[in-house]
Amino acid sequence: MNDLSTNTIGATDVIEKDVVIVGAGPVGLFAVFELGLLDLDTALIDILDKPGGQCAELYPEKPIYDIPGYPEITGEGLVERLIEQIKPFHPTFHLNRMVETLTREADGRFRVTTDAGDTFLARVVVIAAGGGSFQPKRPPVPGIEDYENTSVFYSVRRMEEFRDHDLLIVGGGDSALDWTLNLQPIARSLTLVHRRDEFRAAPDSVKKMHALLDAGKINFQLGQVSGLKGEGGQLAAATVKGKESEAEIACTRMLPFFGLTMKLGPVANWGINLEENLIPVDTEKFETSEPGIFAIGDINTYPGKLKLILCGFHEAALMSQAAARIINPDKRIVFQYTTSSSSLQKKLGVI
């Protein structure tokens, strides 16, 4: 690759796959299916804590009307069906991770590393990251940067890291309520802070949260976090400002859930040609300027591009054919239909 450094393979505990897919949204999930039909092993990496990308995170209950065969389906429903469809291919999911580096090895494979310390080796990398990576929004609290990744966290990777801590969870959406319910049993104390007494989370989660509150197992504070106290990155207390008063709440860990923002992120440093924060590709293979790296879905651009999920599915199908030729250059690829091919039906477990 032109701008990617060349390394020598030698690291231990490396995850070896045919294909690494960056992004586990609908297009990334369907790519697993198309690649699986060609006997290619895949790993998916996503910054979110669950598969589904924008569909699952931003509009899980919002109807989608332009998915073939479904007059109406929710974002969550579509993701569930895609995950069910790819089960026969046993992909591995690596969630709550952001790809940091992408380099080419001496043997032509790509070394992919994440901010969680994972290392992957693959012949092909597929970027299916939508408009970029979803990254948490930082709340407007003075000095919060001094506590980040020490006692202020924007996601939960290991629940045990919060055991026996005084937790302050900030927000009123699904993430805030879900982690309130999940972390309450292991926390020393837990306070939920929200600027309103109405919540945007699933009704069942809100009901369960109120039950914990009524039982005295959690506390609730109306208002917004306006300041933090502590030393050396270790949080000791947070100031919560309400309409008429302020309260200081003792806490050793804070989890703010203020939503997500979309950024291109480290992709910009991978040596790939970019065009207005999108990745130009050809329309035969959807390959980028770097051989072996493909881009499908909303993150790519080409003449006539439409940002539709169904277009991303089409791109995944053509990309998979090209990826198979890179990974198995000496193998003759015979195009087959799932409706008539007994070998494909065996892979899918239907016969």
Residue, then its C-alpha position, 0 to 999 in steps of 0.5 A: m500500500n502506498d501510505l501504509s507501513t510494512n510490518t513483519i508478522g511475529a506478534t502473538d495472540v493474533i486473530e486470523k481471518d479471511v476478511v475483517i469487516v469494520g462496521a456491524g451495521p446492516v450492510g456489514l452484516f449482509a456482507v457476512f452472508e455473501l462472504g460466507l456463501l464463498d466459504l470466507d471467514t469473517a470478523l466484525i469490529d464495531i465501536l458500538d456495544k451491539p450489532g446494528g449500527q445506525c439502525a440499532e442505535l438511532y432508530p430501533e423502533k422507527p419503521i423502514y419502508d424500502i427493504p425488499g420483501y418488507p412493506e414495513i420493518t423496524g430498524e431493530g427488526l431488520v438487524e435481528r433478521l440479518i443476524e439470524q441469516i448469518k448464524p450458519f457462518h459463525p462470524t465473530f463480533h468484536l464490539n465496543r472497539m474502534v479500529e486504530t491502525l491498518t498496515r500491510e504485512a510483508d506477505g500482503r495481509f493486513r494487520v488491523t489493531t483496535d483501541a482495546g488491544d486486539t490484533f487481526l490479520a486478514r487478506v481483505v478489509v471491508i469498510a462498512a462504517g456508514g458515514g464513519s464511526f459513531q463516537p460518544k458525545r462529550p457532555p459540556v462539563p468543565g474539566i471532564e477530560d481529566y477524568e476520561n478513561t480513568s473514572v469517567f467512561y462513555s461505554v461499559r466494556r467490562m461490568e466488573e470494572f464498576r463493581d463496588h463503586d459509587l456510580l453516577i449515570v447521566g442520561g434518559g435514553d435506552s443506554a442510560l436506563d439499560w446500564t442502570l438496570n444492569l449495574q445496580p446489582i453490583a454497584r455500591s450505590l447508583t444515582l441516575v441523573h437526567r434533566r427531565d423526569e421523562f425518559r426516552a427509553a423503552p417503557d419496560s426499562v423505565k418501569k423497572m427503573h422506577a421499581l428500583l427507585d421505589a425500593g430504595k435501591i437507586n437514587f434519582q436526581l433531576g438536573q444536569v452535571s455542572g462540575l466534577k471534583g477529584e484528584g489525579g483523574q479519580l472522581a470523588a463527587a459531581t455537582v448536579k444543578g437543578k432549576e432552583s438548587e445544586a446538589e453534590i453527589a459522591c461518586t467514584r465512576m460516572l457514565p454519561f450517555f449523551g448520544l453519539t456523533m458520527k466521525l470519519g475517525p482513524v479511517a482518514n489515516w489509512g492511506i485511502n483516497l478520500e473525497e469530502n470525507l467519503i471513500p471513492v470506489d469503483t462500481e465493479k468491485f467497490e474497491t478503494s484506491e488500495p487493493g484489498i480494501f473495499a468500502i460498502g454502504d454509506i461511507n463510499t461514493y461513486p457516480g450515481k451513488l444512493k445512500l440506501i440500505l438496499c444499495g449497500f446490500h448490492e455492493a456487498a454481493l459484488m465486493s464478496q466476489a472480488a474478495a474471494r478472488i483475492i483470497n483464493p486466486d487459484k480457485r475457480i469461482v462458480f456463481q450459484y443461486t441459493t434457490s437451486s444450489s444444494s451446496l449453498q443450501k447445505k451451508l445455510g443448513v436448510i437441507 
